Amino acid sequence: MTTAIENPAESALDPPPQAPHDAELPPRHVATDALARLFRPIRRHLVGCAILSTLGSAAGFAPYIAVAEIARVALASTELASVSATLWTWTWIGMIGAGLRLVLVFASSRLGHYADARTLHDLRVRMIRQLGSLPLGWFRASGSGAVKKRMTTDLEDMHLIIAHALGELVGAATAITVGLGYLLFVDWRMALVTAGVLLVMVVAYRIAMRSMSTHMNRLLTAEERISAASIEYADGIAVVKAFGTGGRILERFNTAVRQHTAALGAWAAETRYSTALSRLCSAEVTVLGVVTIAGLIFVHNGHLAMAELIPFLVVGVGLPTSIDPAIQGSLGVRKGRVAAGNVDELLSRPPLPEPVRPASPQGHQIELDRVTFSYDGVTNAVADVTATLAPGTITALVGPSGAGKSTIASLLPRFYDVTDGAIRIGGTDIRDIPTTELLSSMSLVFQDVMLLRDTVRENIRIGRPLATDEEVQAAARAARIHEVITRLPDGYDTVLGDGGGLSGGERQRLTIARAILSGAPVVILDEATASLDPDGETAVQAALAELAVGKTVIVIAHRLHTISAADQILVLDDGQLAERGSHEQLLARNGRYARMWEAQLHGRSA
Ligand SMILES: Nc1ncnc2c1ncn2[C@@H]1O[C@H](COP(=O)(O)OP(=O)(O)OP(=O)(O)O)[C@@H](O)[C@H]1O
C-alpha cells in the first residue's frame, strides 16, 4: 500500500522529507547486495556520473570563492591598481568555474540518464520475461497490486537513484566539503563555528527521523484501516443504504481516523523541537546571524581581519542550501535500495521448470497418482490423493472449505508443482509437457471471471484467435449467451469493462463460450459460489453440459445438487480423499457426502 504519511509538523515547520519506512525495508545488506547486482552493468557509468558531478559541484563553488576573494583582496588593499591582476585572475576563475559547472553537471546528468534508460530497459525486459516464466500460483499468492508496484513504483525509485539521487548526493557532499575546506583555509576557528551550526542541524534532523520509524507502524495500521473501511463502505453501499448498516462501518472508519490523528499528533509532539531546530539551523538567516556575531567578536578581539569575514558571509551562508539536496539525495538512494531489493527478489525467483525432454500427452485421461502438495513445506494442503479422470466424464471435487479442492484444481495447470506423487495427462507427467502445450490443452473457468477491456467478440475469441465470427456466435449459442449479447448496445462489438453490463451468471456463460470455442480437451471449472436466479442457474447448467461433451471435466462444486449427475464425485476432507463414487453410491454409503447432502437439503452447512 502506498502511504501519504508525512512528518506531522510539516504544515507548520516544513520538516525533513519522508524516508522509506521500516515496514517496507528488506534487511539492509540484502538490499545493498541487490543494488550492487542490478547496477553491475552500468557501474562505470555511475562512477563517471559521480566523478563529473563532483567536479561540476567543485567548479560551481569557484564563483562564490572568487567573489569572496575579490572582496577580501579589495578590502585588504589600500590601492586597487596594485591588486588589479589578482582581481582579474579571480574574476576569470569565477567565470570559468561557472561555465565548467554547467558543462560538467550537464554531462553528469546525461550520463546518468543514459545509464538509467539502459538499465530500466533491460530490467523491464527481464522482468516481463521473468513474469512469463513464474508459476501462476505466485501471481495468485502475490496479487496484481504487488506485481504492478514492482513494474512501476519500484522501477521509478530506481530511476530516481540512477538519474538524480546519486548525482545530487555526490554534488551536495562535494559542495559542503569544498566550501568547508575553503573556510578552514581562510580561518579555522570561524570555519568550526559555521560547521557547528550545520552539525546541530544534521543531529536535530536525525533525531526527528529516528522517531518517525517508531510511529510509522501505528500510522500505517491506521491508514490501512481507513482505507479498508472506505472500500467496504463504497463496495457495500447498496446494502448499507438498503439495510441502514452503514453505522458500524462508519464507526470503524471514525475510529481509524481518530487513531491516525492520535498517532500523527503523538509524532508531531515528539518531534516538534527537533524539527524546529533542524529547520532553524538550515535557514540562511541563522547561519548569517551566527557567523556575523561570531565574526565581529573575533574581529573585535583581534583574531580575525575584517576582510577575512567576507568569505564566511558569502560562502558560509550559502552552505545550508547544499544540505537539503544532500538529504534528498540520501533518501533517494535509500528508497532506490529498497526498490532494488524488491526487483531483485522478483528476478531471482525460480521460474516454473520447463521439461528437459518435452513429451506430448497421448489422449486426455488424467491420473492423480498419490498427489501431495504443501504451500509452506510444513502442512499438506493435499495428501496422497489418487484418482483417474476418464475423457468424456465429469469429476466433481466436493468437501468443506479448506479441504483442498482449489489446490487440486490449481495443480493441474501447474500453478504449483506437486510436492510428492505425480499428475499425468494422457500417460505423460504434466511436468514433461511444455507449459504452453499444457495450458492450451485446458480451459479454466474460474469464479473470478476474467474479462478483458475489449469487445465481446474478442473476449470469446481469446481461446482461439483465428476463429471466424460464425464460430464465435456458434460458441455463444452453445453457451446460452447469444441472445444476451444481441441485446447489448453494439451486440458482439460492445466493449466490456470490468464485466460491466453483464450479470455474474452471464459473465460465467461468456467464459464458458470462450472455453467451448477453444475446444481444449480438459476443462477445469470452479462453480460459482453465489446463487444465481433459477433461470440463470438453468442457463449456466445447460452451457456447462454443452462444454462437457467429450471432454475431461473437473468441477469444484459448492452446491451438491448441481453435480449430482457427475460421473464420479471425490469427497475431500482436510486434504485427503475421504470418499469417492457416484451420487447414488455415496448416498447409499451414508457417510460424509450423505451428511453434506442432507445438510444442504435442509439449508445447513455440513
Ligand atoms: N496460496 C496459499 N498459500 C498458503 N496456503 C493456502 C493457499 N491457498 C490455500 N491454502 C491452504 O490450503 C488448504 C486447502 O485450501 P483450498 O483453497 O484448496 O481449499 P478449498 O477446499 O478449495 O476451500 P474453499 O471451498 O474455501 O475454496 C487450506 O488449509 C488453505 O488455508
Ligand as a Chemical Component Dictionary entry (heavy atoms), coordinates in Angstrom:
data_LIG
# 
_chem_comp.id                   LIG 
_chem_comp.type                 NON-POLYMER 
_chem_comp.pdbx_formal_charge   0 
_chem_comp.three_letter_code    LIG 
# 
loop_
_chem_comp_atom.comp_id 
_chem_comp_atom.atom_id 
_chem_comp_atom.alt_atom_id 
_chem_comp_atom.type_symbol 
_chem_comp_atom.charge 
_chem_comp_atom.model_Cartn_x 
_chem_comp_atom.model_Cartn_y 
_chem_comp_atom.model_Cartn_z 
_chem_comp_atom.pdbx_ordinal 
LIG N1  N1  N 0 -1.933  -19.586 -1.515 1  
LIG C1  C1  C 0 -1.976  -20.300 -0.387 2  
LIG N2  N2  N 0 -0.959  -20.252 0.490  3  
LIG C2  C2  C 0 -0.969  -20.986 1.623  4  
LIG N3  N3  N 0 -1.968  -21.809 1.982  5  
LIG C3  C3  C 0 -3.022  -21.914 1.158  6  
LIG C4  C4  C 0 -3.075  -21.167 -0.069 7  
LIG N4  N4  N 0 -4.246  -21.472 -0.694 8  
LIG C5  C5  C 0 -4.879  -22.367 0.120  9  
LIG N5  N5  N 0 -4.147  -22.628 1.223  10 
LIG C6  C6  C 0 -4.484  -23.588 2.300  11 
LIG O1  O1  O 0 -4.572  -24.879 1.735  12 
LIG C7  C7  C 0 -5.673  -25.598 2.279  13 
LIG C8  C8  C 0 -6.615  -26.039 1.162  14 
LIG O2  O2  O 0 -7.177  -24.868 0.604  15 
LIG P1  P1  P 0 -8.075  -24.869 -0.696 16 
LIG O3  O3  O 0 -8.285  -23.452 -1.128 17 
LIG O4  O4  O 0 -7.512  -25.811 -1.691 18 
LIG O5  O5  O 0 -9.442  -25.463 -0.113 19 
LIG P2  P2  P 0 -10.874 -25.487 -0.799 20 
LIG O6  O6  O 0 -11.436 -26.819 -0.494 21 
LIG O7  O7  O 0 -10.796 -25.095 -2.219 22 
LIG O8  O8  O 0 -11.637 -24.383 0.046  23 
LIG P3  P3  P 0 -12.803 -23.361 -0.442 24 
LIG O9  O9  O 0 -14.025 -24.185 -0.712 25 
LIG O10 O10 O 0 -12.992 -22.480 0.758  26 
LIG O11 O11 O 0 -12.282 -22.635 -1.640 27 
LIG C9  C9  C 0 -6.331  -24.678 3.291  28 
LIG O12 O12 O 0 -5.816  -25.019 4.560  29 
LIG C10 C10 C 0 -5.864  -23.308 2.887  30 
LIG O13 O13 O 0 -5.763  -22.464 4.002  31 
# 
loop_
_chem_comp_bond.comp_id 
_chem_comp_bond.atom_id_1 
_chem_comp_bond.atom_id_2 
_chem_comp_bond.value_order 
_chem_comp_bond.pdbx_ordinal 
LIG N1  C1  SING 1  
LIG C1  N2  SING 2  
LIG C1  C4  DOUB 3  
LIG N2  C2  DOUB 4  
LIG C2  N3  SING 5  
LIG N3  C3  DOUB 6  
LIG C3  C4  SING 7  
LIG C3  N5  SING 8  
LIG C4  N4  SING 9  
LIG N4  C5  DOUB 10 
LIG C5  N5  SING 11 
LIG N5  C6  SING 12 
LIG C6  O1  SING 13 
LIG C6  C10 SING 14 
LIG O1  C7  SING 15 
LIG C7  C8  SING 16 
LIG C7  C9  SING 17 
LIG C8  O2  SING 18 
LIG O2  P1  SING 19 
LIG P1  O3  DOUB 20 
LIG P1  O4  SING 21 
LIG P1  O5  SING 22 
LIG O5  P2  SING 23 
LIG P2  O6  DOUB 24 
LIG P2  O7  SING 25 
LIG P2  O8  SING 26 
LIG O8  P3  SING 27 
LIG P3  O9  DOUB 28 
LIG P3  O10 SING 29 
LIG P3  O11 SING 30 
LIG C9  O12 SING 31 
LIG C9  C10 SING 32 
LIG C10 O13 SING 33 
# 
